[in-house]
Amino acid sequence: MVGNRLLGRIVACNGSRATISAVAEGGQTALTELWAVGRLISISVGRNRVVALVYSMSTDQQSWVENHDTVFRIEVELLGEVNVSADGRETFSAGITDYPHLGAIAHRIRASDLAKVYDTGKNDVCTIGKLTQDETLDATIHVPSMLEKHFAIVGTTGVGKSTSVTLLLHKAIQADPRLRVLILDPHNEFASAFGDLAVVIDTDTLDLPFWLFRLEEFAEVVFRGRPPVPEEMDILRDLIPEAKRAFRGTSENGLMRRATEKSSVTADTPVPFRIADLLALVDERIGRLEGRSEKPHLRSLKVKIMSAINDPRYHFMFSSNTITDTILDTIARIFRIPGEGKPVTTFQLAGIPSEVVNSVASVLCRMAFEIGLWSNGGVHMLVVCEEAHRYVPADPKLGFTPTRQAIARIAKEGRKYGVSLGIITQRPGELDPTILSQCSTIFAMRLANEHDQEIIRSAIPNSSSSTTSFISSIGNGEAIAFGEAVAVPMRMRFTRVEADRLPKTNGTSVKVSDETPQSVDLRSIVSRMRAISGPDISGFQNSYLASQPQGALPTGYEDAPYEDEEDYIDTLQAAAATAAARPATPPAPEPYRPDMLPGAQGAYEPSTQERFESIRRELTSEPPRPAADPYRQPARPAPAFGEQQEPRREGSSIREQLLKKPLSSLIRR
């Protein structure tokens, strides 16, 4: 009968497993429906009850006969026992004092025993879902234990990893008000998951100064992810400290500087410097007479640096906001200190160039560890790495070494300083096993790859290895939790997250838009692909308009008020349309001036007004205006046909003038 809790008897047992024999009387399945892979049962041993997990079932005859008794066998794994003390109090322990004897009765587990099995014994637990075996019982975890020794969520695409992360982080924030969460979000999907609790940082709102990068991280940017040239790395290692000292205004010579500072500023010290000073130091080395062998490397390095600072995709590193010492503002904004009621930062990495993503991740992870280290326990940092196998791959030859070192340092030493690590990946087989082994709590969702399943099986204690035998077939939103945060391996289903907290991506199945392939503007798409933005001419505009006399622009545009550079460019384009109707005249050749020679006294340098006038003429296609030039030589009439050209006087050629000047005056400093 269904009410009978007797299911079978023990027919075999060893140190960790047992075999149960049961009978389906008359081919009925009323009792056999109580058996299922992944369910817990109990075995009576005296006053105690041994708890076991079903992991395999089969019939004796490999067949099922209707209206006849069918004998079948169930393989179980012994997990622990419910002990009954002399005063009648019942507690669960993972160890087994008395093993089941042959013939011991196996029966359906009681709901009270099931609650005792998954009871962590701590009061400050959080409910994250329901038990799969009994939907009336809550699945609880101990959040401090989960954060103290890191955690990982693994599962194939589409099983609900991001939703589970959102749920766990909400519970963690509620449990620890000092917790600050940094999410490295490569797919830009967590922006909507935390609402008013989070600050979203993307390439448009990010100011991550280049001088916060260590030498190897800065080289990753300069060399665009390629292996750095050793000679050029040595140059950067020598010149970056010089540029940092120049920013601080140190003017001592080399001997005094070495005596006073004693290399207190290195290429890794997070103090500001100007790229212009670094380029000036490179130019100075190029101009030296000695060291000819390094000049090709100097020129190559200068080209790489100029290419990086002129790339609009790197604007978040080399913008005007990154020149001053903004380290306090940067740390306060990214790591939410004090936080102002928003303890979560979702750092969107999708818009950052792929060749510098590793450097940015390295900077953030390294700074998170140092904040926990030097805050004396005042701040608890949690770094959540989505798609972690990108940053710490299993192959040591792949990935970026500083990023691997920064994450490994958190994994190995972070618990001592209140810095936790959350690993989310769909390919645990491609993740560094050292990092995964440091995660003491693992939520294993459905995994289809056999190699990934083996990695998880190796991480589970031997006494619970059969728990993952069905990991390839569990449902979406379901997971097997094991580790420090739970008492025993627990198969559970996560609570559904509210619709307004679901992580959202730009996939076609999630985002709803009025745009269609017929109405999408390809020009805007291409502009974003090329990261094209309008020129910033506000500085030139202010200085130019303050000194420009009337009549500098065509009639009707002289006194127009300009709100920003885009308004000014629109005005210039309107002026260009007016000037297009004018007859085109060839531009007059630039007059020759003696002060344009290298090393000449009072060498001519165009003023700000002249440079801005040149930009304006380029935008409006207006020919240059003739102006009186005191250096212009009177034009000589061209010789008639057959007439001899007047020979130059001795000593008046440019070549001879250059040869008469000292060599030092011809070298650009």
C-alpha positions in Angstrom: 0.0 0.0 0.0 1.1 3.6 -0.6 1.1 4.5 3.1 3.6 1.8 3.8 7.1 3.4 4.2 8.8 0.0 3.8 10.7 0.0 0.4 13.2 -2.8 0.6 16.1 -4.4 2.5 19.9 -4.1 2.4 21.5 -7.0 0.5 25.0 -5.6 0.1 27.1 -2.8 1.8 30.6 -1.5 1.9 32.3 1.6 3.4 30.5 4.1 1.3 27.7 2.4 -0.7 25.0 -0.1 -0.3 22.6 -2.2 -2.4 18.9 -2.4 -1.6 16.6 -5.2 -2.9 12.9 -4.4 -3.3 9.8 -6.1 -4.9 7.1 -4.6 -7.0 4.2 -6.9 -6.0 1.9 -7.9 -8.8 3.6 -5.5 -11.2 2.2 -2.6 -9.3 4.3 0.7 -9.3 2.7 2.4 -6.3 5.8 1.9 -4.2 8.4 2.0 -7.0 7.3 5.5 -7.8 8.9 6.6 -4.5 12.3 5.6 -5.9 14.1 8.1 -8.2 17.7 8.9 -9.0 18.8 11.8 -6.8 16.3 11.2 -4.0 17.3 10.6 -0.4 16.1 7.5 1.6 16.8 6.4 5.1 17.9 3.0 6.5 17.0 2.0 10.0 20.0 1.0 12.1 18.9 0.6 15.8 17.7 3.9 17.1 19.6 5.8 14.3 18.7 6.3 10.7 21.3 6.3 8.0 20.7 8.7 5.1 21.5 7.5 1.6 21.3 9.0 -1.9 19.9 6.9 -4.8 22.2 7.0 -7.9 21.3 3.8 -9.9 18.3 1.4 -10.3 17.8 -1.9 -12.3 15.6 -5.0 -12.3 17.1 -8.5 -11.7 15.8 -9.9 -15.0 16.2 -6.7 -17.1 12.5 -6.9 -17.8 9.1 -6.0 -16.4 6.3 -8.6 -16.2 2.8 -7.4 -15.8 0.7 -9.0 -12.9 3.8 -10.7 -11.5 6.3 -9.8 -8.8 9.3 -8.0 -10.2 12.5 -7.8 -8.1 14.8 -4.7 -8.6 17.9 -3.4 -7.0 18.8 0.1 -6.0 22.3 1.4 -5.6 22.7 4.1 -2.9 25.5 6.2 -1.6 25.7 6.6 2.2 25.8 10.3 3.2 25.4 10.4 7.0 23.0 9.5 9.8 20.4 11.0 12.1 21.5 10.4 15.6 18.9 10.1 18.4 20.3 11.0 21.8 19.3 9.7 25.2 17.0 12.7 25.7 15.3 12.1 22.4 17.0 15.0 20.5 17.7 14.2 16.9 20.7 15.7 15.0 22.3 14.9 11.6 26.0 14.2 11.2 28.0 13.5 8.1 29.8 10.6 9.6 28.3 7.1 10.1 28.9 5.4 13.4 26.9 2.2 12.8 26.7 0.8 9.2 23.6 -0.9 7.9 23.5 -4.7 8.4 22.2 -7.1 5.9 18.4 -7.1 6.0 18.2 -3.6 7.4 15.0 -1.9 6.4 15.2 0.9 3.8 12.2 3.3 3.7 11.0 6.6 2.5 12.7 9.5 4.4 10.7 11.6 6.8 10.2 15.3 6.0 11.7 16.1 9.5 14.8 14.1 8.7 15.1 15.8 5.3 15.0 19.2 7.0 17.7 18.0 9.5 20.0 16.8 6.7 20.1 20.2 5.0 20.2 22.3 8.2 23.5 24.1 8.3 23.2 24.6 12.1 23.6 28.4 11.8 21.0 31.0 12.3 22.1 33.6 9.7 21.1 31.6 6.6 19.3 32.8 3.5 16.6 31.0 1.5 17.5 30.8 -2.2 15.0 28.2 -3.4 13.3 24.9 -2.8 14.5 21.4 -2.5 13.9 19.3 -5.6 12.8 16.3 -3.6 10.3 18.2 -1.4 9.0 21.5 -2.7 7.7 22.3 0.8 11.2 22.6 2.2 13.4 25.7 1.7 16.9 25.4 0.3 19.1 27.5 2.5 22.8 28.5 2.4 25.1 30.3 4.8 26.2 33.4 3.0 29.2 34.3 5.2 30.6 30.8 4.6 30.0 31.2 0.8 31.8 34.6 0.7 34.6 33.7 3.0 36.2 31.1 0.8 34.8 32.1 -2.6 32.1 30.5 -4.8 31.5 29.3 -8.3 28.5 28.8 -10.6 29.0 26.6 -13.6 26.5 25.5 -16.2 26.0 25.5 -19.9 24.5 28.4 -21.9 20.8 29.1 -21.1 20.4 27.2 -17.8 20.0 30.4 -15.7 23.5 31.2 -14.4 23.0 35.0 -14.7 19.6 34.8 -12.9 21.1 32.7 -10.2 24.0 35.1 -9.7 21.5 38.0 -9.4 19.6 36.1 -6.7 22.7 35.2 -4.8 24.1 38.8 -4.9 20.9 40.2 -3.6 21.0 37.8 -0.7 24.6 38.6 -0.1 24.0 42.4 0.0 21.1 41.9 2.5 23.3 39.7 4.7 26.4 42.0 4.8 25.9 45.8 4.7 29.7 46.3 4.3 29.8 44.3 1.2 30.8 46.0 -2.1 30.3 44.1 -5.3 32.2 44.6 -8.5 30.8 42.7 -11.5 33.0 42.2 -14.6 30.2 42.1 -17.1 31.4 41.1 -20.6 27.9 40.9 -22.1 26.4 44.1 -20.6 23.5 42.1 -19.1 23.6 43.0 -15.4 22.7 46.7 -15.8 19.0 46.0 -15.2 19.4 43.3 -12.5 20.0 45.6 -9.5 18.1 48.8 -10.1 18.8 51.5 -7.6 21.4 49.3 -5.8 23.9 49.5 -8.7 26.0 52.0 -10.7 26.6 51.1 -14.3 30.0 52.0 -15.8 30.6 51.7 -19.5 33.0 53.3 -22.0 30.9 56.5 -22.1 31.0 57.1 -18.3 34.4 55.5 -17.6 37.5 57.4 -16.7 40.2 54.9 -15.9 43.5 56.8 -16.0 46.4 55.2 -17.9 48.7 56.0 -15.0 46.9 53.5 -12.8 48.1 50.7 -15.0 51.3 48.9 -14.1 54.1 48.6 -16.6 52.9 45.2 -18.0 49.3 46.4 -18.1 50.3 49.6 -19.9 52.4 47.7 -22.3 49.4 45.5 -23.1 47.6 48.6 -24.2 50.6 50.1 -26.2 51.4 46.8 -28.0 47.7 46.0 -28.6 47.8 42.6 -27.0 50.9 41.4 -28.9 54.0 40.3 -27.1 56.0 43.4 -26.1 59.4 44.1 -27.6 62.0 43.7 -24.8 64.0 46.7 -25.9 60.9 48.9 -26.0 59.8 47.6 -22.6 63.2 48.6 -21.1 62.7 52.1 -22.5 59.3 52.4 -20.9 60.6 51.1 -17.6 63.3 53.8 -17.7 61.2 56.7 -19.0 57.9 56.3 -17.1 59.4 57.1 -13.7 61.1 60.2 -15.3 57.7 61.3 -16.6 56.1 60.8 -13.2 58.8 62.9 -11.5 58.4 65.6 -14.1 54.7 65.7 -13.3 55.5 66.2 -9.6 57.9 69.1 -10.5 61.1 67.4 -9.5 64.0 69.4 -11.1 67.1 67.9 -9.6 69.7 66.3 -11.7 70.1 62.6 -12.0 72.7 62.3 -9.2 70.7 64.2 -6.6 67.5 62.5 -7.7 68.9 59.1 -7.1 70.3 60.2 -3.7 67.0 61.8 -2.5 64.3 59.6 -3.9 66.1 56.3 -4.0 63.8 55.0 -6.7 60.7 55.7 -4.6 58.8 56.2 -7.9 58.8 53.2 -10.3 57.0 52.4 -13.4 54.4 50.5 -11.3 53.7 53.4 -8.8 50.1 54.7 -9.3 51.0 58.4 -9.5 50.0 60.6 -12.5 52.2 61.5 -15.4 51.6 63.1 -18.8 51.9 61.3 -22.1 53.4 64.5 -23.5 56.2 64.3 -21.0 56.8 60.6 -21.9 56.9 61.5 -25.6 59.3 64.4 -24.9 61.6 62.1 -23.1 61.5 59.7 -26.1 62.3 62.6 -28.4 65.2 63.6 -26.2 66.7 60.2 -26.4 66.2 60.1 -30.2 68.1 63.4 -30.4 71.2 62.2 -28.5 74.3 61.4 -30.5 75.0 58.2 -28.6 72.8 55.2 -28.5 72.2 54.8 -32.2 71.2 51.2 -31.9 68.2 52.0 -29.8 66.8 54.8 -32.0 64.8 52.4 -34.2 63.1 51.1 -31.0 62.5 54.6 -29.8 60.8 55.6 -33.0 58.8 52.4 -33.1 57.7 53.0 -29.5 56.7 56.6 -30.2 54.6 55.5 -33.1 52.8 52.9 -30.9 52.1 55.4 -28.1 50.8 58.0 -30.6 48.6 55.4 -32.2 47.1 54.4 -28.8 46.4 58.0 -27.6 44.8 58.9 -31.0 42.6 55.8 -31.1 39.1 57.1 -30.0 38.3 53.6 -28.5 40.9 54.4 -25.8 39.3 57.7 -24.8 38.4 56.3 -21.4 42.1 56.0 -20.7 43.6 59.1 -22.4 40.8 61.7 -22.0 41.4 65.1 -20.5 39.9 63.9 -17.2 42.7 61.4 -16.7 45.6 63.9 -16.7 45.1 65.1 -13.1 45.4 63.1 -9.9 41.9 61.6 -9.7 42.7 58.3 -8.0 40.3 59.1 -5.1 37.4 59.8 -7.3 38.1 56.8 -9.5 38.3 54.4 -6.5 35.2 55.9 -4.9 33.2 55.6 -8.1 34.2 52.1 -9.2 34.4 50.4 -5.7 31.5 52.3 -4.1 33.2 53.8 -1.1 31.3 55.0 0.8 28.7 53.9 -1.8 25.7 56.2 -1.1 23.3 53.3 -1.0 24.5 51.7 -4.2 26.9 48.9 -3.2 27.1 47.2 -6.6 29.1 48.2 -9.7 28.4 46.6 -13.0 31.5 47.2 -15.1 30.4 46.7 -18.7 33.3 45.4 -20.8 31.5 44.9 -24.1 32.5 48.3 -25.4 36.1 48.1 -24.4 38.6 47.1 -27.1 39.3 43.4 -26.9 43.0 43.9 -26.8 42.8 45.9 -23.6 40.0 44.0 -21.8 42.5 41.9 -20.0 44.5 44.9 -18.8 41.3 46.6 -17.5 40.3 43.4 -15.6 43.8 43.1 -14.2 43.7 46.7 -12.9 40.3 46.3 -11.3 41.0 42.9 -9.6 44.4 44.2 -8.3 42.9 47.4 -6.9 40.0 45.4 -5.3 42.5 43.3 -3.4 44.6 46.3 -2.3 41.4 48.1 -1.1 40.6 45.0 1.1 44.2 44.8 2.2 44.6 48.4 3.3 41.1 49.1 4.6 41.8 47.0 7.8 38.6 45.0 7.3 36.4 48.0 6.9 35.3 47.0 3.4 34.3 43.6 2.2 35.0 43.3 -1.6 33.4 40.7 -3.8 34.7 40.5 -7.4 32.3 38.6 -9.7 34.0 37.3 -12.9 31.5 36.4 -15.6 33.0 34.1 -18.3 36.0 33.6 -16.0 37.7 31.1 -18.4 38.6 34.2 -20.5 40.8 35.7 -17.8 42.2 32.6 -16.1 42.3 29.8 -18.8 43.6 26.4 -18.0 46.4 26.7 -20.5 49.1 28.9 -18.8 50.3 30.0 -22.3 46.9 31.6 -22.9 45.5 34.7 -21.2 47.2 37.7 -19.7 49.6 37.0 -17.0 48.9 40.0 -14.7 45.2 39.3 -14.9 45.8 35.6 -13.9 48.0 36.7 -11.1 45.5 39.3 -9.8 42.6 36.8 -9.7 44.8 34.1 -8.3 45.9 36.4 -5.5 42.3 37.0 -4.6 41.6 33.3 -4.7 44.5 32.3 -2.5 44.8 35.2 -0.1 41.6 37.2 -0.4 39.8 35.5 2.5 42.4 36.9 4.9 41.6 40.5 4.0 37.8 40.3 3.3 38.1 40.0 -0.5 35.9 37.4 -2.1 35.8 35.9 -5.6 32.8 34.8 -7.6 33.5 32.6 -10.6 30.8 32.2 -13.3 31.7 30.0 -16.3 30.1 27.7 -18.8 33.3 25.8 -19.5 34.9 24.7 -16.2 37.2 22.5 -18.2 38.8 25.6 -19.7 39.2 27.3 -16.3 42.4 27.2 -14.3 41.9 24.2 -11.9 43.8 26.1 -9.2 41.2 28.9 -9.2 38.3 26.4 -9.2 39.8 24.5 -6.3 39.9 27.6 -4.2 36.1 28.0 -4.5 34.7 26.2 -1.4 31.1 26.5 -2.5 30.0 25.4 -6.0 26.6 25.6 -7.7 26.7 23.0 -10.5 23.9 23.5 -13.0 23.4 21.4 -16.2 26.6 20.6 -18.0 26.6 18.8 -21.3 30.3 18.4 -21.9 31.8 15.2 -20.5 35.1 16.9 -19.7 33.3 19.7 -17.8 31.4 17.1 -15.8 34.6 15.3 -14.9 36.1 18.6 -13.6 33.1 19.0 -11.3 33.2 15.4 -10.1 36.8 15.8 -9.2 35.9 18.9 -7.1 33.2 17.1 -5.1 34.4 15.0 -2.0 34.6 11.3 -2.7 31.7 10.5 -0.4 29.4 12.6 -2.7 30.8 11.7 -6.1 27.6 10.1 -7.2 25.8 13.4 -6.8 26.9 14.5 -10.2 25.9 11.3 -12.1 22.7 13.1 -13.2 24.2 16.6 -13.7 23.7 16.4 -17.5 19.9 16.1 -17.2 18.8 18.5 -14.5 16.4 21.2 -15.5 16.8 25.0 -16.0 17.1 26.9 -12.8 18.1 23.7 -11.0 21.5 23.1 -9.4 23.5 20.8 -7.1 25.0 22.9 -4.4 27.9 21.5 -2.4 30.7 23.0 -0.2 31.1 25.2 2.8 27.7 27.0 2.5 25.6 23.8 2.7 25.6 20.9 5.1 25.6 18.2 2.5 25.3 18.2 -1.4 21.9 19.6 -2.1 19.8 19.3 -5.2 17.6 22.4 -5.3 15.7 24.8 -7.6 16.5 28.5 -7.4 13.7 30.9 -6.6 12.4 32.8 -9.6 13.7 36.4 -9.8 11.2 39.3 -10.3 10.8 40.4 -13.9 12.3 43.8 -13.3 15.5 42.2 -11.9 16.2 39.7 -14.6 19.5 40.2 -16.4 18.9 41.5 -19.9 21.1 41.4 -23.0 20.7 42.7 -26.5 19.7 39.3 -27.8 16.8 39.1 -30.3 14.7 37.1 -27.8 15.0 39.7 -25.0 15.2 43.2 -26.4 12.0 44.6 -27.9 12.6 47.5 -30.4 10.6 49.3 -33.0 13.5 49.2 -35.4 13.4 46.8 -38.3 16.0 45.8 -40.9 14.3 48.3 -43.2 14.5 51.2 -40.8 17.9 50.6 -39.1 20.4 53.4 -39.8 23.6 51.8 -41.1 25.5 55.0 -40.8 25.1 55.1 -37.0 26.1 51.5 -36.8 29.3 52.1 -38.8 30.1 55.2 -36.8 29.9 53.1 -33.6 32.0 50.4 -35.1 34.7 53.0 -36.0 34.2 54.8 -32.7 34.0 58.1 -34.6 33.3 61.2 -32.7 33.3 64.9 -33.6 36.5 66.9 -33.0 36.8 68.6 -29.6 37.5 72.3 -30.6 36.0 74.0 -27.6 39.4 75.2 -26.4 40.3 76.7 -29.8 36.8 78.2 -30.2 37.0 80.1 -26.9 40.5 81.5 -27.6 39.7 82.2 -31.2 36.4 84.1 -30.7 37.9 86.2 -27.9 40.6 87.6 -30.3 39.0 87.3 -33.7 38.1 90.7 -35.3 34.9 91.3 -37.2 34.8 89.9 -40.6 36.6 86.7 -39.9 33.6 84.7 -41.0 31.4 85.3 -44.0 28.7 87.8 -43.6 25.9 86.6 -41.4 28.1 84.3 -39.2 30.3 86.8 -37.4 28.4 87.3 -34.2 26.5 84.0 -34.0 26.4 82.5 -30.5 27.8 79.0 -30.3 26.5 76.6 -27.6 29.1 73.9 -28.2 31.5 72.6 -30.9 28.8 70.8 -32.8 26.9 74.2 -33.1 30.1 75.8 -34.3 30.8 73.1 -36.8 27.2 73.5 -38.1 27.9 77.2 -38.6 31.1 76.5 -40.5 29.3 74.0 -42.7 26.7 76.6 -43.5 29.5 79.0 -44.3 31.1 76.4 -46.5 27.8 76.1 -48.4 27.9 79.9 -48.9 31.5 79.9 -50.0 30.9 77.0 -52.5 29.2 79.5 -54.9 32.3 81.7 -55.1 34.7 81.2 -58.0 37.5 78.9 -57.0 40.9 80.5 -56.9 44.1 78.5 -56.6 45.8 79.0 -53.1 48.8 81.2 -53.1 52.1 79.4 -52.3 53.3 79.8 -48.8 56.1 82.4 -48.7 59.6 81.4 -47.8 61.0 82.8 -44.6 64.6 82.4 -43.4 63.5 81.7 -39.9 62.0 78.4 -41.1 65.5 76.9 -41.4 66.4 74.4 -38.7 68.1 76.0 -35.7 67.5 79.6 -36.9 67.0 82.3 -34.3 63.4 83.1 -33.6 62.1 80.0 -35.6 58.6 80.6 -36.7 55.8 78.8 -34.8 52.2 79.3 -35.8 50.1 80.9 -33.1 46.9 79.5 -31.7 45.0 82.0 -33.8 46.8 80.9 -37.0 46.2 77.2 -36.2 42.5 77.7 -35.6 42.3 79.8 -38.8 43.9 76.9 -40.6 41.2 74.5 -39.2 38.5 76.9 -40.2 39.7 77.2 -43.7 39.9 73.4 -44.0 36.3 73.0 -42.9 34.9 75.8 -45.0 37.2 75.2 -48.1 38.0 78.9 -48.0 41.3 80.0 -49.7 43.9 81.6 -47.5 43.9 85.4 -47.4 47.0 87.3 -48.6 48.9 89.0 -45.9 51.9 91.3 -45.8 55.0 89.3 -45.0 58.1 91.1 -43.9 60.2 88.0 -44.8 59.0 87.6 -48.3 61.6 88.0 -50.9 60.8 90.0 -54.1 60.0 87.7 -56.9 62.5 87.7 -59.8 61.1 87.5 -63.3 61.4 84.2 -65.0 64.2 84.0 -67.6 63.2 84.2 -71.2 63.6 81.3 -73.5 67.3 80.6 -74.1 68.4 83.1 -71.5 70.9 81.9 -69.0 69.8 81.7 -65.4 71.7 84.0 -63.2 74.2 82.0 -61.2 74.0 82.0 -57.4 76.5 84.0 -55.5 79.2 82.1 -53.7 78.2 81.2 -50.2 74.5 82.0 -50.6 73.2 78.4 -51.1 71.1 76.8 -48.4 73.4 73.8 -48.3 76.5 76.0 -47.5 74.5 78.0 -44.9 73.6 74.7 -43.2 77.2 73.5 -43.3 78.5 76.6 -41.6 76.1 76.2 -38.6 77.2 74.1 -35.6 75.8 70.6 -35.5 74.1 71.1 -32.1 71.8 73.8 -33.5 70.4 71.4 -36.1 69.3 68.7 -33.7 65.7 69.0 -32.4 65.7 68.9 -28.6 
